[in-house]
Amino acid sequence: MRESSGSNLMKLRQLLTCALVALASFSSHLVAAPLDRVAVQVNDGIILQSEIDSMVNTVKQNAKAQGQSLPSDSALKTQVTERLIITTLQMQMADRMGLQIGDLQLDQMIGNIAQEQKMTVSEMRKAIEQDGTSFATYREQLRQEVTLGEVQRIQVRRRIQVSPQEVSSLVEMIEQQGMQNSEFHIGHILIEVPSNPSSAQMEASKERADKTLELLNDGADFKRTAIAASGGPKALEGGDWGYMNVNEMPTLFAELMTGVKKGDILGPIKTGAGFHIVKIFDVRGRETQELTEVHTRHILLKPSPILSEERAKEMLESFMKQVNDGSADFADLAKQYSEDPGSAIKGGDLGWADPTIYVPAFKDNIELLQPGQYSKPFRSSHGWHVLQLIERRTTDATDQMNNDRAYQLIFRRKYNEELNAWLNEIRGEAYIEVIDPMQRRG
C-alpha cells in the first residue's frame, strides 16, 4: 500500500509539472501574440489596431514595389488612422441611408472588370490570389469602394450648382485656345464698290453680292465664281488664301473665325472696300467632333395577358406584308396600332437622334439597315418592333462637345472642393476618440 501511494504521488507531481510547462508555454504565446484592441472609437463604431497595422503594411508594400519613399512610421500611422476614420464615417452614413451593394450587383461588376481586362473571372481570381490577396478580401474591398463612391455621389452632387454663364465662359476659353492651334483654309470673294459711291451704286453692289451668295449656297463652284466676279487680291487664284492662323490673316477674316466649321459660307460683310464673302474650305489643327444621327420610325406592340409574344410578332409580320405589297401605309398602321404614345401620333416618326440613346436591340437593328429599308420584327425590353431607317446624316457636334467638356471640367473642380468640405463637416460633427494603450494601462 505504501509503495503504491508513493508511486501515485510521483505520478501526480509529474502531471502538475507538465501542466505548469503547458501553462508557461501558453502564456508565452499570449505575450508573442497579444489580443487585438480597439484603437479608435468613431461614433458608435470602432477601428481595431489590426486594421491600422494591416493598412500600414499594405502601404509599405506598395511603396516598396514602386520604389517610393515614405515618411516616418509615426506619420504614416497618423495618415492611415485618419483615412480609416473618414472611411468609417462614410460607411456609417451608407448604413443610415440603407445603401447596400448586393452580391449579384457585385458579381456583375467583377464580371465587367474581368471583361475590360480581357480575362475570365476565374483568370482574374487566380491573378489576384497570386498577388497574395484572397478573392474574398478583394470582393469586400470592391464592395466598400463602390459603396463609398455612391455615398459621395449622392451627398456631394446635390451641393454643386453649375451655371450656364460658367459653362459659356469656359467654352469661350476652350474655343480661343483651339483657335490659336487652328489653321483655316479660306476662300474670299470681294464685290467692290466705287470710291464715294452713291446710294444707287451701293445698292447695286449689295444686290450683286446677295446674288453671288445665293449662287454659292445653291452649289456654284466657289473658285470659278471668284475668278469671274471677285475684285479681291486673290481673284485669279480662285479667291484661295490658303491655310492661315488667326494671327496671320487679315483682321476681317480673323473676326469671323469663331465657331466656324468646314464648308461654312459667310457674308456678305460690308466694309469700305465693298461686300466680302468668305468660305471655309477646311480647318486643321482643331479638335472637332462629328456625330452620326439617324431618322427612324417604328411600330411598337407590347405583349400582355391579352396579346401573346407570338401574336405580337405575327401582327407585325402581317403589317409589313401589307406595307411591302402597297395595300397599307406604314404611318397609318403606326397611328392605329403602335403603343409608343410619343411617336404613334406622328406615324411612328422618332425624328433625328443619336442611335446610342436607344436600347441595344433597337440600336443594333438600326445598324443593319440602309436608308429606306425596314427591319424584320424584333424584341426589345419595351416589346416587339418593326422599324424603318429613313435617313442617316453626319453633323458637327463640336459645339456640344465643348459645352459638355466645359460642364464636366467645372463639375469635377467643384466636386473635389465640395467633397473635401463635406468630409470635413461629417468629421467635425462626429464623436471620435483615439484610445492610447498607455493611458489605458495607467
C-alpha positions as CSV (number, residue, x, y, z in Angstrom):
1,M,0.0,0.0,0.0
2,R,2.8,2.5,0.9
3,E,4.7,1.8,-2.3
4,S,1.5,2.2,-4.3
5,S,0.8,5.5,-2.6
6,G,4.3,6.7,-3.2
7,S,4.0,5.8,-6.8
8,N,0.8,7.7,-7.2
9,L,2.2,10.8,-5.6
10,M,5.1,10.8,-8.0
11,K,2.8,10.5,-11.0
12,L,0.7,13.4,-9.6
13,R,3.8,15.6,-9.3
14,Q,4.7,14.7,-12.9
15,L,1.3,15.7,-14.1
16,L,1.5,19.1,-12.3
17,T,4.9,19.7,-13.8
18,C,3.5,19.0,-17.3
19,A,0.6,21.3,-16.6
20,L,2.8,24.1,-15.5
21,V,5.0,23.7,-18.5
22,A,1.9,23.8,-20.8
23,L,0.6,26.9,-19.0
24,A,4.0,28.6,-19.3
25,S,4.1,27.7,-23.0
26,F,0.5,29.1,-23.4
27,S,1.4,32.2,-21.5
28,S,4.5,32.8,-23.8
29,H,2.2,32.5,-26.8
30,L,-0.1,35.2,-25.3
31,V,2.8,37.5,-24.9
32,A,4.0,36.9,-28.5
33,A,0.5,37.4,-30.0
34,P,-1.4,39.9,-27.8
35,L,-5.1,40.1,-28.2
36,D,-6.5,42.7,-30.7
37,R,-7.6,46.0,-29.2
38,V,-9.8,49.0,-30.0
39,A,-7.6,51.8,-31.4
40,V,-10.3,54.4,-32.2
41,Q,-13.9,54.9,-31.4
42,V,-15.9,56.6,-34.2
43,N,-19.5,57.4,-33.1
44,D,-20.9,54.0,-32.1
45,G,-18.3,52.1,-34.2
46,I,-14.7,51.1,-33.7
47,I,-11.4,50.8,-35.6
48,L,-9.2,47.9,-34.4
49,Q,-5.5,48.2,-34.1
50,S,-5.2,45.2,-36.5
51,E,-6.9,47.3,-39.2
52,I,-4.4,50.1,-38.8
53,D,-1.5,47.7,-38.8
54,S,-2.8,45.9,-41.9
55,M,-3.2,49.1,-43.9
56,V,0.2,50.4,-42.8
57,N,1.8,47.2,-44.0
58,T,-0.1,47.4,-47.3
59,V,1.1,51.0,-47.9
60,K,4.7,50.0,-47.1
61,Q,4.5,47.0,-49.5
62,N,3.0,49.2,-52.3
63,A,5.6,51.9,-51.8
64,K,8.4,49.3,-51.9
65,A,7.1,47.8,-55.1
66,Q,7.0,51.3,-56.7
67,G,10.4,52.4,-55.3
68,Q,8.7,55.2,-53.3
69,S,10.0,56.6,-50.1
70,L,7.7,57.0,-47.1
71,P,7.6,59.3,-44.0
72,S,8.3,58.0,-40.5
73,D,6.2,55.2,-39.1
74,S,4.5,57.6,-36.7
75,A,3.5,60.0,-39.6
76,L,2.4,57.1,-41.7
77,K,0.3,55.6,-38.9
78,T,-1.4,59.0,-38.4
79,Q,-2.3,59.2,-42.0
80,V,-3.7,55.7,-42.1
81,T,-5.7,56.2,-38.9
82,E,-7.2,59.4,-40.4
83,R,-8.1,57.5,-43.6
84,L,-9.8,54.8,-41.7
85,I,-11.8,57.3,-39.6
86,I,-13.1,59.0,-42.8
87,T,-13.9,55.7,-44.3
88,T,-15.8,54.5,-41.2
89,L,-17.9,57.7,-41.1
90,Q,-18.9,57.3,-44.7
91,M,-19.8,53.6,-44.3
92,Q,-21.9,54.5,-41.2
93,M,-23.8,57.0,-43.4
94,A,-24.3,54.3,-46.0
95,D,-25.9,52.2,-43.3
96,R,-28.2,55.0,-42.3
97,M,-29.2,55.5,-45.9
98,G,-29.9,51.8,-46.4
99,L,-27.3,51.8,-49.2
100,Q,-26.1,48.2,-49.8
101,I,-24.2,46.6,-52.7
102,G,-25.7,43.1,-53.1
103,D,-23.8,40.0,-54.1
104,L,-25.5,39.9,-57.5
105,Q,-24.5,43.5,-58.3
106,L,-21.0,42.8,-57.1
107,D,-20.7,39.8,-59.3
108,Q,-21.8,41.8,-62.3
109,M,-19.1,44.5,-61.5
110,I,-16.4,41.8,-61.2
111,G,-17.5,40.3,-64.5
112,N,-17.3,43.8,-66.2
113,I,-13.8,44.4,-64.7
114,A,-12.6,41.0,-65.9
115,Q,-14.0,41.7,-69.4
116,E,-12.3,45.1,-69.5
117,Q,-9.0,43.3,-68.7
118,K,-9.8,40.7,-71.3
119,M,-9.9,37.9,-68.7
120,T,-12.4,35.5,-67.4
121,V,-13.5,35.8,-63.8
122,S,-11.6,32.6,-63.0
123,E,-8.4,34.0,-64.6
124,M,-8.8,37.3,-62.7
125,R,-9.3,35.4,-59.4
126,K,-6.2,33.4,-60.0
127,A,-4.2,36.5,-60.7
128,I,-5.5,38.2,-57.5
129,E,-4.6,35.3,-55.4
130,Q,-1.1,35.0,-56.9
131,D,-0.5,38.6,-55.7
132,G,-1.2,37.4,-52.1
133,T,-4.8,38.7,-51.7
134,S,-7.7,36.3,-51.1
135,F,-10.6,36.7,-53.6
136,A,-13.0,37.1,-50.7
137,T,-10.9,40.1,-49.4
138,Y,-10.9,41.6,-52.9
139,R,-14.7,41.3,-53.2
140,E,-15.2,43.1,-49.9
141,Q,-12.7,45.8,-50.8
142,L,-14.5,46.4,-54.1
143,R,-17.9,46.4,-52.3
144,Q,-16.6,49.1,-49.9
145,E,-15.1,51.2,-52.8
146,V,-18.4,51.1,-54.7
147,T,-20.3,52.0,-51.5
148,L,-18.1,54.9,-50.8
149,G,-18.4,56.2,-54.3
150,E,-22.2,56.0,-54.2
151,V,-22.4,57.8,-50.8
152,Q,-20.1,60.5,-52.1
153,R,-22.0,60.9,-55.3
154,I,-25.4,61.2,-53.5
155,Q,-24.2,63.6,-50.8
156,V,-21.9,65.8,-52.8
157,R,-23.7,66.1,-56.1
158,R,-26.7,67.9,-54.6
159,R,-24.3,70.6,-53.2
160,I,-23.0,71.5,-56.7
161,Q,-24.5,74.1,-59.0
162,V,-23.0,74.9,-62.4
163,S,-24.5,78.0,-64.0
164,P,-24.9,78.5,-67.8
165,Q,-22.7,81.6,-67.5
166,E,-19.8,79.5,-66.1
167,V,-20.2,77.0,-68.9
168,S,-20.3,79.6,-71.7
169,S,-17.3,81.5,-70.2
170,L,-15.2,78.3,-70.2
171,V,-16.4,77.3,-73.7
172,E,-15.2,80.7,-74.9
173,M,-11.7,80.0,-73.4
174,I,-11.6,76.5,-74.9
175,E,-12.5,77.9,-78.3
176,Q,-10.0,80.6,-78.1
177,Q,-7.3,78.1,-77.2
178,G,-8.4,76.0,-80.0
179,M,-8.2,79.0,-82.4
180,Q,-4.6,79.5,-81.5
181,N,-3.8,76.0,-82.7
182,S,-6.0,76.0,-85.7
183,E,-5.4,76.8,-89.4
184,F,-8.2,77.8,-91.7
185,H,-8.2,77.3,-95.5
186,I,-10.1,80.4,-96.6
187,G,-11.7,81.4,-99.9
188,H,-12.6,85.1,-100.5
189,I,-14.8,87.0,-102.9
190,L,-15.0,90.8,-102.9
191,I,-17.8,92.6,-104.7
192,E,-16.3,96.0,-105.0
193,V,-18.0,99.4,-104.7
194,P,-16.7,102.6,-106.3
195,S,-15.0,105.3,-104.3
196,N,-17.5,107.7,-102.8
197,P,-20.4,105.5,-104.1
198,S,-23.9,106.8,-104.5
199,S,-26.7,105.1,-102.7
200,A,-27.7,103.5,-106.1
201,Q,-24.2,102.2,-106.6
202,M,-24.0,100.8,-103.1
203,E,-27.4,99.1,-103.6
204,A,-26.3,97.6,-106.9
205,S,-23.2,96.2,-105.3
206,K,-25.2,94.7,-102.5
207,E,-27.6,93.1,-104.9
208,R,-24.6,91.5,-106.8
209,A,-23.2,90.3,-103.5
210,D,-26.5,88.8,-102.5
211,K,-26.9,87.1,-105.9
212,T,-23.4,85.7,-105.7
213,L,-24.0,84.3,-102.2
214,E,-27.3,82.7,-103.4
215,L,-25.5,81.0,-106.3
216,L,-22.8,79.7,-103.9
217,N,-25.4,78.3,-101.5
218,D,-27.1,76.6,-104.4
219,G,-23.8,74.8,-105.2
220,A,-21.9,77.0,-107.6
221,D,-18.1,76.4,-107.7
222,F,-16.5,78.9,-105.3
223,K,-13.2,79.3,-107.1
224,R,-14.8,79.6,-110.5
225,T,-17.2,82.3,-109.2
226,A,-14.3,84.1,-107.6
227,I,-12.3,84.3,-110.8
228,A,-15.4,85.6,-112.6
229,A,-16.7,88.0,-110.1
230,S,-14.2,88.9,-107.3
231,G,-12.4,92.2,-107.1
232,G,-10.1,90.8,-104.3
233,P,-6.3,90.4,-104.4
234,K,-6.6,86.6,-104.8
235,A,-9.3,86.6,-107.5
236,L,-7.1,84.9,-110.2
237,E,-6.3,82.1,-107.6
238,G,-10.0,81.5,-107.3
239,G,-10.1,83.6,-104.1
240,D,-7.9,81.0,-102.4
241,W,-5.8,82.4,-99.5
242,G,-4.5,79.0,-98.4
243,Y,-4.2,78.0,-94.8
244,M,-3.7,80.7,-92.2
245,N,-3.7,81.0,-88.4
246,V,-5.9,83.8,-87.0
247,N,-2.7,85.7,-86.1
248,E,-1.7,85.7,-89.8
249,M,-4.9,86.5,-91.5
250,P,-6.4,90.0,-92.1
251,T,-8.5,91.3,-89.2
252,L,-11.7,90.9,-91.2
253,F,-11.2,87.2,-91.6
254,A,-9.9,86.7,-88.0
255,E,-13.1,88.3,-86.6
256,L,-15.2,85.8,-88.5
257,M,-13.4,82.6,-87.4
258,T,-15.0,81.9,-84.0
259,G,-17.2,78.9,-84.2
260,V,-16.9,78.3,-88.0
261,K,-16.6,74.8,-89.5
262,K,-15.6,73.3,-92.8
263,G,-18.0,74.3,-95.6
264,D,-19.4,77.4,-94.0
265,I,-20.0,80.4,-96.3
266,L,-20.1,83.8,-94.5
267,G,-21.3,87.1,-95.7
268,P,-21.9,89.4,-97.3
269,I,-19.8,91.5,-94.9
270,K,-19.7,95.2,-95.7
271,T,-16.5,97.3,-95.4
272,G,-15.3,100.4,-97.1
273,A,-13.9,98.3,-100.0
274,G,-17.2,96.6,-100.7
275,F,-19.0,93.3,-99.8
276,H,-17.0,90.3,-98.8
277,I,-18.0,86.6,-99.0
278,V,-15.8,84.1,-97.2
279,K,-15.8,80.4,-97.5
280,I,-14.1,77.9,-95.1
281,F,-12.6,75.3,-97.4
282,D,-11.1,73.4,-94.5
283,V,-10.0,73.6,-90.8
284,R,-7.0,71.7,-89.5
285,G,-5.3,71.5,-86.1
286,R,-8.6,71.9,-84.2
287,E,-10.3,69.2,-82.3
288,T,-13.7,68.5,-83.8
289,Q,-16.5,66.0,-83.1
290,E,-18.8,64.6,-85.7
291,L,-21.9,62.8,-84.8
292,T,-23.9,60.4,-86.9
293,E,-27.6,60.8,-86.4
294,V,-30.5,58.6,-87.7
295,H,-34.0,59.4,-88.7
296,T,-36.3,56.4,-87.9
297,R,-39.9,55.5,-87.4
298,H,-41.3,52.3,-85.8
299,I,-44.4,50.4,-84.7
300,L,-44.3,49.0,-81.1
301,L,-46.6,46.3,-79.8
302,K,-46.3,45.4,-76.1
303,P,-47.1,41.8,-75.1
304,S,-49.7,41.4,-72.3
305,P,-52.1,38.7,-70.9
306,I,-54.3,39.6,-73.9
307,L,-51.6,39.9,-76.5
308,S,-49.1,37.0,-76.5
309,E,-45.5,37.2,-77.7
310,E,-46.3,35.1,-80.7
311,R,-49.4,37.1,-81.7
312,A,-47.5,40.4,-81.4
313,K,-44.8,39.1,-83.8
314,E,-47.4,37.7,-86.2
315,M,-49.2,41.1,-86.3
316,L,-46.0,42.9,-87.2
317,E,-45.2,40.4,-89.9
318,S,-48.7,41.0,-91.3
319,F,-48.3,44.7,-91.2
320,M,-45.0,44.6,-93.1
321,K,-46.5,42.3,-95.7
322,Q,-49.2,44.9,-96.3
323,V,-46.7,47.7,-96.4
324,N,-44.5,45.9,-98.9
325,D,-47.3,45.0,-101.3
326,G,-48.7,48.5,-101.1
327,S,-52.0,47.7,-99.5
328,A,-51.3,49.7,-96.3
329,D,-49.2,52.7,-95.3
330,F,-46.7,52.4,-92.5
331,A,-47.6,55.7,-90.9
332,D,-51.3,54.8,-90.9
333,L,-50.6,51.5,-89.2
334,A,-48.4,53.2,-86.6
335,K,-51.1,55.7,-85.8
336,Q,-53.6,52.9,-85.4
337,Y,-51.7,50.2,-83.7
338,S,-48.4,51.4,-82.2
339,E,-48.2,51.5,-78.4
340,D,-45.5,54.2,-78.3
341,P,-47.6,57.2,-77.5
342,G,-44.9,59.7,-78.3
343,S,-44.4,58.6,-81.9
344,A,-47.7,56.9,-82.8
345,I,-49.5,60.2,-83.3
346,K,-46.7,61.1,-85.8
347,G,-47.0,57.9,-87.8
348,G,-44.3,56.2,-85.7
349,D,-41.7,59.0,-86.5
350,L,-38.9,59.2,-83.9
351,G,-37.2,62.2,-85.6
352,W,-33.4,62.7,-85.7
353,A,-31.4,61.2,-82.8
354,D,-28.1,59.8,-81.8
355,P,-28.6,56.0,-82.1
356,T,-26.8,55.3,-78.9
357,I,-29.8,56.7,-76.9
358,Y,-31.8,53.7,-77.9
359,V,-31.9,50.3,-76.1
360,P,-29.3,47.8,-77.5
361,A,-31.8,45.7,-79.6
362,F,-33.2,48.8,-81.3
363,K,-29.8,50.3,-81.9
364,D,-28.4,47.1,-83.3
365,N,-31.3,46.7,-85.8
366,I,-30.7,50.3,-87.0
367,E,-27.1,49.5,-87.8
368,L,-28.2,46.6,-90.1
369,L,-30.4,48.9,-92.3
370,Q,-29.7,51.1,-95.3
371,P,-31.8,54.2,-95.7
372,G,-35.3,53.3,-96.8
373,Q,-35.1,49.7,-95.5
374,Y,-37.5,48.1,-93.0
375,S,-36.4,45.7,-90.2
376,K,-37.9,42.3,-89.5
377,P,-39.9,42.2,-86.3
378,F,-37.6,42.1,-83.3
379,R,-38.0,42.1,-79.5
380,S,-36.5,44.7,-77.2
381,S,-37.0,45.4,-73.5
382,H,-40.0,47.6,-74.5
383,G,-41.8,45.0,-76.6
384,W,-42.0,43.9,-80.3
385,H,-40.9,46.4,-83.0
386,V,-40.6,46.9,-86.7
387,L,-38.6,50.0,-87.7
388,Q,-37.6,51.9,-90.8
389,L,-34.4,53.8,-91.2
390,I,-35.4,56.8,-93.2
391,E,-32.0,58.6,-93.4
392,R,-28.6,59.0,-91.8
393,R,-26.6,62.2,-91.5
394,T,-23.3,63.4,-90.1
395,T,-23.5,66.6,-88.0
396,D,-20.8,68.7,-86.4
397,A,-21.1,68.1,-82.7
398,T,-18.1,70.2,-81.7
399,D,-20.2,72.9,-80.0
400,Q,-22.0,70.3,-77.9
401,M,-18.7,68.5,-77.2
402,N,-17.2,71.8,-76.0
403,N,-20.2,72.5,-73.8
404,D,-20.1,69.0,-72.3
405,R,-16.4,69.3,-71.8
406,A,-16.7,72.7,-70.1
407,Y,-19.5,71.4,-67.8
408,Q,-17.5,68.3,-66.8
409,L,-14.4,70.4,-66.1
410,I,-16.4,72.8,-63.9
411,F,-18.3,69.9,-62.2
412,R,-15.1,67.9,-61.4
413,R,-13.4,71.0,-59.9
414,K,-16.4,71.8,-57.8
415,Y,-16.9,68.2,-56.9
416,N,-13.5,67.9,-55.4
417,E,-13.9,71.1,-53.5
418,E,-17.3,70.1,-52.1
419,L,-16.2,66.5,-51.3
420,N,-13.4,67.9,-49.1
421,A,-15.8,70.3,-47.5
422,W,-18.4,67.6,-46.9
423,L,-15.8,65.1,-45.4
424,N,-14.5,67.9,-43.1
425,E,-18.1,68.5,-42.0
426,I,-19.0,64.9,-41.2
427,R,-15.7,64.5,-39.3
428,G,-16.3,67.7,-37.3
429,E,-19.8,66.5,-36.3
430,A,-18.7,63.0,-35.3
431,Y,-17.6,61.7,-31.9
432,I,-14.0,60.4,-32.3
433,E,-11.7,59.1,-29.6
434,V,-8.2,57.8,-30.3
435,I,-7.5,55.3,-27.5
436,D,-4.0,55.4,-26.1
437,P,-3.0,52.0,-24.8
438,M,-0.5,53.6,-22.3
439,Q,-3.3,55.6,-20.7
440,R,-5.5,52.5,-20.5
441,R,-2.8,50.7,-18.6
442,G,-2.4,53.5,-16.2
